[in-house]
């Protein structure tokens, strides 16, 4: 798939539903696959509490952890890393909109 098309799709989703975050993305993945938090946490190789903290936005994954999650889900690593960095900036009060990348 073309990287530009993926980036455009992410921008389109954000324009329609608001700022995308790691929390929203993980929750969407899990509910779309009709998995419980326990099942999804096992699939990602993490504890249920860690997944819950990520889904609620109480914790933001490091770029390395975001890459591991993306790889396990078959999602472009840079896209999830970018979301994690943007979430961290946003949490620290920087409303800078990092350009979403998919590669």
C-alpha positions as CSV (number, residue, x, y, z in Angstrom):
1,X,0.0,0.0,0.0
2,X,1.2,3.5,-0.8
3,X,2.4,5.4,2.3
4,X,0.8,8.6,1.1
5,X,-2.6,6.9,0.9
6,X,-2.2,5.6,4.5
7,X,-1.3,9.0,5.8
8,X,-4.2,10.6,3.9
9,X,-6.5,8.0,5.4
10,X,-5.3,8.8,9.0
11,X,-5.8,12.5,8.4
12,X,-9.3,11.9,7.0
13,X,-10.2,9.8,10.1
14,X,-8.9,12.6,12.4
15,X,-10.8,15.3,10.5
16,X,-14.0,13.2,11.0
17,X,-13.6,11.8,14.5
18,X,-11.0,14.0,16.2
19,X,-7.5,13.5,17.4
20,X,-6.4,9.8,17.1
21,X,-4.4,8.5,20.1
22,X,-2.8,5.2,21.0
23,X,-5.6,4.7,23.5
24,X,-8.3,5.1,20.9
25,X,-6.4,2.9,18.4
26,X,-5.9,0.0,20.9
27,X,-9.5,0.1,22.0
28,X,-10.7,0.1,18.4
29,X,-8.5,-2.8,17.5
30,X,-9.7,-4.8,20.5
31,X,-13.4,-4.1,20.1
32,X,-13.4,-4.6,16.3
33,X,-11.8,-8.0,16.9
34,X,-14.4,-8.7,19.6
35,X,-11.7,-9.5,22.1
36,X,-11.7,-9.1,25.9
37,X,-8.9,-7.1,27.5
38,X,-7.5,-10.4,28.8
39,X,-7.5,-11.9,25.3
40,X,-6.0,-8.8,23.7
41,X,-3.4,-8.4,26.4
42,X,-2.3,-12.0,25.9
43,X,-2.1,-11.4,22.1
44,X,0.1,-8.3,22.7
45,X,2.2,-10.1,25.3
46,X,1.4,-7.7,28.2
47,X,-0.5,-7.7,31.4
48,X,-4.2,-6.8,31.5
49,X,-3.4,-3.9,33.8
50,X,-0.8,-2.5,31.3
51,X,-3.4,-2.8,28.5
52,X,-6.0,-1.1,30.6
53,X,-3.7,1.7,31.4
54,X,-2.8,2.2,27.7
55,X,-6.5,2.0,26.6
56,X,-7.5,4.6,29.3
57,X,-4.7,6.9,28.3
58,X,-3.2,6.7,31.8
59,X,0.1,5.5,30.3
60,X,1.7,6.3,26.9
61,X,3.9,3.7,25.4
62,X,7.6,4.5,24.7
63,X,8.5,4.5,21.0
64,X,10.1,1.0,21.5
65,X,7.0,-0.4,23.1
66,X,4.8,1.2,20.4
67,X,6.9,-0.5,17.7
68,X,6.5,-3.9,19.4
69,X,2.7,-3.5,19.7
70,X,2.4,-2.4,16.1
71,X,4.5,-5.3,14.9
72,X,2.4,-7.8,16.8
73,X,-0.7,-6.3,15.3
74,X,0.7,-6.1,11.8
75,X,0.4,-2.3,11.8
76,X,3.1,0.1,10.4
77,X,5.5,0.7,13.3
78,X,6.2,4.3,12.4
79,X,2.4,5.2,12.6
80,X,2.1,3.9,16.1
81,X,5.4,5.4,17.2
82,X,4.3,8.8,15.8
83,X,1.0,8.5,17.7
84,X,2.9,7.7,20.9
85,X,5.2,10.6,20.5
86,X,2.3,12.9,19.7
87,X,0.4,11.7,22.8
88,X,3.4,12.4,25.0
89,X,3.7,15.9,23.6
90,X,0.0,16.5,24.1
91,X,0.1,15.2,27.7
92,X,2.9,17.7,28.4
93,X,0.8,20.6,27.1
94,X,2.3,20.8,23.7
95,X,-0.6,20.9,21.2
96,X,1.8,20.4,18.3
97,X,0.3,18.2,15.7
98,X,3.0,15.8,14.6
99,X,2.5,14.7,11.0
100,X,1.3,11.0,11.0
101,X,3.7,8.8,9.1
102,X,3.2,5.3,7.9
103,X,6.3,3.4,6.6
